[in-house]
C-alpha cells in the first residue's frame, strides 16, 4: 500500500498537479502571454517545444526559429507573444488569443517592429506552425536520445525528470502530434492559409463538434479585436455567425484547444472584479472591449482628409460608420459579391451542434447560427487591417478602390513594412517574398472579386478618401 500510495503521489505530482498560471499585472501582458486553458490537452512539453527549432531547422520556412513563422517577441518575456506556459505536472506550452490577434508594422525596413496587441496577426502563419510540429514528429530523429541531448545543452534536469521525459513525455508527445496530424489531414486538399490567415471553424467542426469531414474552405483574414465595447449590438466574425461577445470569447478559447471543463472552472470567476482572481477569459473580454485602435503613425494631410470625409459620408458611411443603419449587420453575399466559401463552410448543422455543445453548463451557447452574408464592419483602425476583404485577398486600400479586373492577382502576405501611399503592407519585391507567403487569387477561397463600392470614383476623390480613412 505504501508503494501504491507513493507511486500515486509521484504520478500526480509529475503529470497532473496543476499550479496556478503566471499572473500578469498588465492586462495587455495577460492578453499576450496569459493562459486560456489550451495547455492541458493540446500543450507541448516546454523543453521539447524549446529545442525543436534547433533540431529540425530544415522544417521551418527560413532561419530564425519560431520567428520565421511570424511569431513575435517582447523584450523581457520568456515566452513569445501568443504562447503561454503553465505547469500541469510539467511545464506545458499552449497558444492564446494573441497568436492571431497581435500584429507588427515597420515604417522603414531597418526599423524595429512596432507590436500592436489586438491587431490582426498578418505576419503569423498558424498553419505553418502546426505543420512544423507534424514534420518534426514524423522525422525519425524525433527520439528521446536526440531531444534529451539537446535539452541538456540548456538545462540539467533532475534524475526523476530525465526518466519521465525519456520514457514517457517524449514518446507520448510524438504519438499525440502524429494523431493530430492524422486528424488534420483534411487541410491537405484545400488552399493553404498562408500568413495572416486561418480557417478558424473547420477544425472546430471536425474535431470538437464531430461533424462529418466535408470539402468546405473557411480560410479567413485575421480580424482586429480592439474597441469591442463600441461594437455592442453588432455581429461577430466575418459572417456574423454569433452575436454575443461572451460566447465569442468562450468559444474562441475552446476552438484554440481549451476544454469545456476548463472553461467552466474559469467561468466560475466570470464576475470577479479583482484581476488577481478574475476569470482569465473575463479579463481578456474586458481588455478587448476597452482597448483603443492604434492611431495612424505618420502625418496626415488635414485638408485632403476633410475632403475625403465628404466622400466617405456619401459612399461608405451607411455600412462602415459607427451608428449607421447597416454598420455591424450582414450584407447578403449576392450584393457584396465577395468569395462565398467562408459562408458555405459554417453549416446550419455546425451551428446547431455548437449551441448544444455545452448543454450541461450554465454558460451554454445559444447564439450560433449560419448566415448568407458578410459583416459590414466599422473601420476603426482600418489602416492596420491590411490585406482587405474577409479572405484577405486585396493587399491595400488603394487596390480595394480599384476595379476587380485591375486588382493584384498575385502578391505576398506577411511582410510588415507599411506602405503609406497605398495603405497596406508592401506585398511585392524580394523582401516581401522572403518574409511572406504567396497569395494566388485564382485558388479556391481566394477570390478578390466583389466589394466594388467606390471603384468608379474619380482619382482625386479616391485619394482624398484614402487620406480620410487614415484618421479612423
C-alpha positions in Angstrom: 0.0 0.0 0.0 2.9 2.3 0.8 4.4 1.7 -2.7 1.0 2.2 -4.3 0.4 5.5 -2.5 3.9 6.7 -3.2 3.5 5.8 -6.8 0.2 7.7 -7.0 1.7 10.8 -5.4 4.6 10.7 -7.8 2.4 10.3 -10.8 0.1 13.1 -9.7 2.9 15.5 -8.9 4.8 14.8 -12.2 1.9 14.5 -14.6 -1.3 16.1 -13.3 -0.7 18.5 -10.4 -1.9 21.9 -11.6 -0.1 25.0 -10.4 -1.7 28.5 -10.8 -0.7 30.1 -14.1 1.6 33.1 -14.0 -0.1 36.3 -13.1 0.5 39.4 -15.2 0.0 42.8 -13.7 -0.8 44.4 -17.1 -4.0 43.4 -18.9 -2.1 43.8 -22.2 0.5 41.3 -21.0 -2.2 38.9 -19.8 -3.7 39.1 -23.3 -0.3 38.5 -24.9 1.1 35.8 -22.6 -1.7 34.5 -20.3 -3.3 31.1 -20.4 -6.7 30.4 -22.0 -6.7 26.8 -21.0 -5.1 25.2 -24.1 -2.1 23.6 -22.2 -3.9 20.7 -20.6 -4.9 18.7 -23.7 -3.1 20.5 -26.5 0.0 21.8 -24.8 3.5 20.9 -25.9 6.0 20.0 -23.1 8.1 23.1 -22.7 11.5 21.6 -23.1 10.5 19.7 -26.2 8.9 22.9 -27.7 12.0 24.9 -26.9 14.5 22.7 -28.7 12.5 21.6 -31.8 13.7 24.5 -34.0 17.3 23.7 -33.2 17.0 20.1 -34.0 14.8 20.5 -37.1 15.6 23.9 -38.7 15.0 22.4 -42.2 11.3 22.0 -41.4 11.0 25.8 -40.9 10.5 28.2 -43.8 13.8 30.1 -43.1 16.4 30.6 -40.4 15.3 32.2 -37.2 13.4 29.6 -35.3 9.8 30.3 -34.5 10.3 33.9 -35.6 10.4 32.6 -39.2 6.7 31.7 -38.8 5.9 35.2 -37.8 6.0 34.7 -34.1 6.6 38.0 -32.3 8.6 38.6 -29.1 8.6 41.2 -26.4 11.8 42.2 -24.6 12.0 40.8 -21.0 9.5 38.0 -21.6 10.4 34.3 -21.5 7.7 33.2 -23.9 6.9 34.7 -27.3 3.7 36.5 -27.9 0.7 34.2 -28.4 2.2 31.4 -26.3 1.5 30.6 -22.6 3.5 28.4 -20.2 1.7 26.6 -17.4 2.8 23.7 -15.1 0.4 20.8 -15.1 2.7 18.1 -13.7 5.4 19.5 -16.0 5.7 22.8 -17.9 3.5 22.9 -21.0 3.2 25.4 -23.8 -0.2 26.4 -25.2 -1.4 29.1 -27.6 -3.7 32.0 -26.7 -5.7 34.7 -28.4 -2.6 36.8 -29.3 -1.3 34.2 -31.7 -4.0 35.5 -34.2 -4.5 39.0 -32.7 -1.2 40.7 -32.2 0.4 42.3 -35.2 3.5 44.3 -36.1 4.4 47.0 -38.5 7.5 48.9 -39.5 7.6 52.3 -41.3 11.1 51.5 -42.8 12.8 48.2 -43.4 15.5 49.0 -40.9 13.1 49.9 -38.1 12.4 47.6 -35.2 8.9 46.3 -35.4 6.1 48.1 -33.5 3.9 45.4 -31.9 0.2 46.2 -31.6 -1.8 43.9 -29.3 -5.4 43.1 -30.6 -4.3 43.9 -34.2 -4.7 41.2 -36.9 -1.6 39.0 -36.8 -1.0 39.5 -40.5 2.6 38.3 -40.1 1.8 35.0 -38.3 1.5 31.6 -40.0 -0.5 29.3 -37.7 -0.9 26.5 -40.3 2.9 26.5 -40.9 3.4 26.3 -37.1 1.3 23.1 -36.8 2.8 21.7 -39.9 6.2 22.3 -38.4 5.2 20.2 -35.4 3.9 17.5 -37.7 7.1 17.4 -39.7 9.2 17.2 -36.5 7.1 14.3 -35.1 7.3 12.5 -38.5 11.1 12.8 -38.6 12.9 9.7 -37.4 15.2 11.9 -35.4 12.3 12.7 -33.0 13.7 10.4 -30.4 14.4 10.5 -26.7 18.2 10.4 -27.3 18.2 13.3 -29.7 15.8 15.5 -27.7 17.4 14.8 -24.3 20.8 15.6 -25.7 19.6 19.0 -27.0 17.7 19.8 -23.7 20.9 19.1 -21.8 22.6 22.0 -23.6 20.3 24.3 -21.7 19.2 22.6 -18.6 20.3 19.8 -16.3 17.1 18.0 -15.3 16.8 16.2 -12.0 17.1 12.4 -12.5 13.4 11.8 -12.0 12.5 14.3 -14.7 15.1 12.9 -17.1 13.5 9.4 -16.7 10.0 10.8 -17.2 10.9 12.8 -20.3 12.9 9.9 -21.8 10.4 7.1 -21.2 7.0 8.9 -21.1 6.8 12.5 -22.1 8.8 12.4 -25.3 7.3 9.2 -26.7 3.8 10.4 -25.7 4.3 13.8 -27.3 5.4 12.3 -30.6 2.3 10.0 -30.7 0.0 12.8 -29.8 1.3 15.1 -32.5 1.1 12.3 -35.1 -2.6 11.7 -34.0 -3.2 15.4 -34.6 -1.5 15.2 -38.0 -3.9 12.4 -38.9 -6.9 14.3 -37.6 -5.9 17.4 -39.6 -5.2 15.6 -42.8 -8.3 17.4 -44.2 -6.2 20.5 -44.6 -4.0 18.9 -47.3 -6.5 19.1 -50.1 -7.5 22.7 -49.5 -6.0 26.1 -50.3 -3.2 26.9 -47.8 -3.9 29.6 -45.3 -0.6 31.4 -45.6 0.5 34.2 -43.2 -2.2 36.3 -41.6 -5.0 33.8 -42.3 -6.7 30.9 -40.6 -9.6 28.6 -41.1 -10.9 29.0 -37.6 -14.1 26.9 -37.7 -13.4 23.8 -39.8 -11.1 22.5 -37.0 -14.0 23.1 -34.6 -16.5 21.4 -36.9 -14.4 18.3 -37.4 -12.6 17.8 -34.1 -14.8 19.5 -31.4 -18.3 19.1 -32.9 -17.6 15.8 -34.6 -19.3 16.9 -37.8 -18.5 14.8 -41.0 -15.5 16.0 -42.9 -16.6 17.9 -46.0 -14.8 19.8 -48.7 -15.5 23.4 -47.5 -12.9 26.1 -47.2 -13.2 28.6 -44.3 -9.9 30.5 -44.9 -10.3 33.9 -43.4 -8.2 37.0 -42.8 -7.4 37.5 -39.1 -9.6 40.3 -37.5 -8.7 43.0 -35.1 -10.3 42.6 -31.6 -9.9 46.2 -30.3 -12.6 48.6 -29.2 -15.3 45.9 -29.0 -17.4 47.7 -26.4 -18.1 50.2 -29.2 -19.3 47.2 -31.3 -22.1 46.3 -28.9 -25.1 45.1 -30.8 -23.1 44.2 -33.9 -22.4 40.8 -35.4 -19.1 39.0 -34.7 -16.8 37.0 -37.0 -16.7 37.8 -40.8 -20.0 36.0 -41.4 -21.9 37.1 -38.3 -22.1 33.5 -37.0 -22.5 34.8 -33.4 -23.9 38.0 -31.9 -22.8 37.6 -28.3 -19.3 38.7 -27.2 -19.2 36.4 -24.2 -19.9 33.4 -26.3 -17.4 34.5 -28.9 -14.7 34.7 -26.2 -15.6 31.4 -24.6 -15.9 29.5 -27.9 -12.6 31.0 -29.2 -10.8 29.5 -26.2 -12.4 26.2 -26.9 -11.6 26.5 -30.6 -7.9 27.0 -29.6 -7.9 23.8 -27.5 -9.4 24.6 -24.1 -11.9 22.1 -22.8 -15.4 22.8 -21.7 -14.4 21.7 -18.2 -11.6 24.3 -18.1 -14.0 27.0 -19.4 -16.5 26.1 -16.7 -13.8 26.4 -14.0 -12.7 29.7 -15.5 -16.3 30.9 -15.9 -16.8 30.3 -12.2 -14.9 33.6 -11.6 -16.6 35.4 -14.5 -18.0 38.2 -12.4 -14.9 38.8 -10.2 -13.6 42.4 -10.1 -10.1 41.6 -8.6 -7.7 41.0 -11.5 -5.7 38.6 -9.3 -8.7 36.2 -9.1 -10.7 37.2 -12.1 -11.5 34.7 -14.8 -8.8 34.7 -17.5 -11.4 35.0 -20.2 -13.3 37.8 -18.5 -10.1 39.7 -18.1 -9.5 39.3 -21.8 -13.0 40.3 -22.7 -12.7 43.5 -20.5 -9.4 44.3 -22.3 -10.5 43.8 -25.9 -13.7 45.7 -25.1 -11.8 48.8 -23.9 -8.5 48.9 -25.8 -8.5 51.6 -28.5 -7.3 51.1 -32.1 -3.9 52.4 -32.9 -3.6 55.9 -34.3 -2.1 56.3 -37.8 1.7 56.8 -37.1 2.5 59.3 -39.9 1.4 62.8 -40.7 -2.0 63.3 -42.4 -2.9 66.0 -44.9 -5.8 67.6 -42.9 -7.3 69.5 -45.9 -7.3 66.4 -48.1 -8.7 64.3 -45.3 -11.5 66.8 -44.8 -12.4 66.4 -48.5 -12.2 62.7 -48.0 -14.7 62.8 -45.1 -17.3 64.1 -47.5 -16.6 61.3 -50.0 -16.8 58.8 -47.1 -20.2 60.1 -46.0 -21.6 59.9 -49.5 -20.2 56.5 -50.4 -19.1 54.4 -47.4 -20.7 55.7 -44.1 -24.0 53.8 -44.4 -22.2 50.5 -43.9 -19.0 51.5 -42.2 -19.6 54.4 -39.8 -20.5 53.8 -36.2 -24.2 54.3 -35.7 -25.1 53.9 -39.3 -28.1 51.7 -40.2 -26.1 48.9 -41.9 -22.9 49.0 -39.8 -22.3 45.8 -38.0 -25.0 44.0 -39.9 -24.9 41.4 -42.6 -24.7 42.3 -46.3 -26.1 39.5 -48.5 -23.3 37.8 -50.4 -25.3 38.3 -53.6 -25.0 42.1 -53.0 -21.4 42.4 -51.8 -20.2 39.8 -54.4 -17.2 38.5 -52.4 -16.0 34.9 -52.2 -18.7 32.8 -50.6 -16.5 29.8 -49.5 -16.5 31.0 -45.9 -20.3 31.1 -45.8 -20.7 27.6 -47.1 -18.2 26.3 -44.5 -20.3 27.2 -41.5 -23.4 25.0 -42.0 -26.7 25.1 -40.0 -25.8 21.6 -38.6 -22.5 23.1 -37.3 -24.3 26.0 -35.6 -26.8 23.6 -34.0 -24.0 21.4 -32.8 -22.2 24.3 -31.2 -25.4 25.5 -29.5 -25.8 22.0 -28.0 -22.1 21.6 -27.2 -22.2 22.9 -23.6 -25.7 22.0 -22.7 -24.8 20.8 -19.1 -23.1 24.1 -18.3 -24.7 27.3 -17.1 -22.9 29.3 -19.9 -24.2 27.1 -22.7 -24.2 28.6 -26.1 -27.3 29.8 -27.9 -26.3 32.4 -30.4 -24.5 30.4 -33.1 -26.1 30.5 -36.5 -25.4 30.0 -40.2 -25.8 33.1 -42.4 -25.8 34.1 -46.0 -23.9 37.4 -45.7 -20.7 39.1 -44.6 -20.4 41.7 -41.9 -20.2 45.4 -42.8 -17.6 46.2 -40.2 -16.9 49.7 -38.7 -13.5 50.9 -39.9 -11.7 51.9 -36.7 -8.0 51.4 -37.2 -8.6 50.4 -40.8 -5.0 51.5 -41.8 -3.6 48.5 -39.9 -6.1 45.9 -41.2 -4.5 45.0 -44.5 -4.9 42.9 -46.5 -8.6 43.6 -47.0 -11.9 41.7 -47.5 -12.9 38.7 -45.4 -10.4 36.4 -47.1 -7.5 38.9 -47.2 -7.4 38.9 -51.0 -6.8 42.6 -51.6 -3.4 44.0 -50.4 -4.2 47.7 -49.9 -7.0 50.3 -49.7 -5.8 51.7 -53.0 -6.3 48.2 -54.5 -9.7 47.9 -52.9 -10.8 51.0 -54.7 -9.6 49.6 -58.0 -12.0 47.7 -60.4 -11.7 44.0 -59.7 -10.1 43.2 -63.1 -7.2 45.5 -62.1 -6.6 44.3 -58.6 -3.4 42.3 -58.0 -3.9 38.6 -58.9 -0.8 37.5 -57.0 1.1 39.0 -54.1 3.0 38.1 -50.9 1.4 38.2 -47.4 3.2 38.6 -44.1 5.9 41.3 -44.7 5.4 44.0 -42.1 6.8 47.1 -43.8 3.9 49.6 -44.1 3.1 51.3 -47.4 1.6 54.8 -46.6 0.7 55.6 -50.2 -1.5 52.6 -51.0 -2.2 52.0 -47.2 -1.3 48.4 -46.8 1.9 46.3 -46.4 4.5 46.0 -49.0 3.4 42.9 -50.9 5.8 42.7 -53.9 9.6 42.5 -54.3 12.4 40.4 -52.9 11.9 41.3 -49.2 8.1 40.7 -49.3 8.8 37.3 -51.0 11.5 36.4 -48.5 9.3 37.2 -45.4 5.9 36.3 -46.8 3.8 33.5 -48.2 2.3 33.6 -51.7 -1.4 34.6 -52.3 -2.9 33.5 -55.6 -6.4 34.8 -56.2 -7.1 32.0 -58.6 -7.1 29.4 -55.9 -10.4 28.3 -54.3 -11.4 30.6 -51.4 -9.0 33.3 -52.6 -11.2 35.3 -55.0 -10.6 39.1 -54.8 -14.0 39.8 -56.6 -16.7 41.9 -55.1 -17.0 45.0 -52.9 -17.0 47.3 -55.9 -18.2 50.2 -53.9 -16.0 53.3 -54.6 -14.2 51.7 -57.5 -15.7 54.1 -60.0 -14.9 57.3 -58.1 -12.7 59.9 -59.8 -9.0 59.6 -58.9 -8.9 62.7 -56.8 -11.8 61.5 -54.6 -10.2 58.1 -54.1 -7.0 59.9 -53.0 -9.0 62.1 -50.5 -11.0 59.1 -49.3 -7.8 57.1 -48.5 -6.4 60.1 -46.6 -9.6 60.3 -44.5 -9.5 56.6 -43.8 -6.1 57.1 -42.2 -7.8 59.1 -39.5 -10.2 56.4 -38.4 
